Amino acid sequence: MEAIILAGGQATRLGDAARGHPKALVPVAGHPLAEYQVSQLVRAGVERVIVSCGAGQPEPLGRGGGLRFAAQHRDESGPLYAFNGDELHDVDLRAFLDAHEENEGAATIVVAPLKSQFGVVELAHGDRVSGFHEAPRLPHWVNAGIYVLDDEALERLPERGDHEQSTFPELAEEGKLFAFRHEGLWITVNTPKDLERAEEHYAAHPELRPTLARNR
């Protein structure tokens, strides 16, 4: 089993919190972000990880083009995992792969519940305020940037551009794209606030840090 990590992000929105590192190497509780991803993939049985970081690419290709370019360097065919390089999560990757193979689709994406970034006001008859809910869960799911891609999906990736605006909508229209629901940990490290949340989580759960995880 192989995997691709999209690690071309430059951590622009993290500013000084990135400490001069590209996003994939930003430390979280003492470990580079990418180390969490690689350790998780190894635990799931992945033997080879291809990192798409811009090096060796003839020009900027976008995320979809970067995936396509990286996939040309696979040693084997069949499904592979693909991660956006700024995601921290505890998705059960083996169950994720099992679900993909059971559905027999071209690709499967992890989806997470959407929570409002704002508190909401509940209104009753006559616009009487009946209550408040802080950051409630909304009736929608969002793409978590974690995929299993089969050969057909890889072949249909764009040479340049974003697969989430081309390949995935096309596969969805054809009934070949499936979702895997995940309600556990999912942190996209884009801002200093995201990084602070990740630091707090792994500081509170040292058993989840990569080095300790490998020694369990």
Secondary structure as UniProt FT lines:
FT   STRAND          2..6
FT   HELIX           12..18
FT   TURN            19..20
FT   HELIX           23..25
FT   STRAND          27..28
FT   TURN            29..30
FT   STRAND          31..32
FT   HELIX           33..43
FT   TURN            44..45
FT   STRAND          48..52
FT   TURN            55..56
FT   HELIX           62..71
FT   TURN            72..73
FT   STRAND          80..84
FT   TURN            85..86
FT   STRAND          87..89
FT   HELIX           93..103
FT   STRAND          107..115
FT   STRAND          120..123
FT   HELIX           125..127
FT   STRAND          129..133
FT   STRAND          137..149
FT   HELIX           151..155
FT   HELIX           163..165
FT   HELIX           167..173
FT   TURN            174..175
FT   STRAND          177..181
FT   STRAND          186..188
FT   HELIX           192..204
FT   HELIX           206..208
FT   HELIX           210..214
//
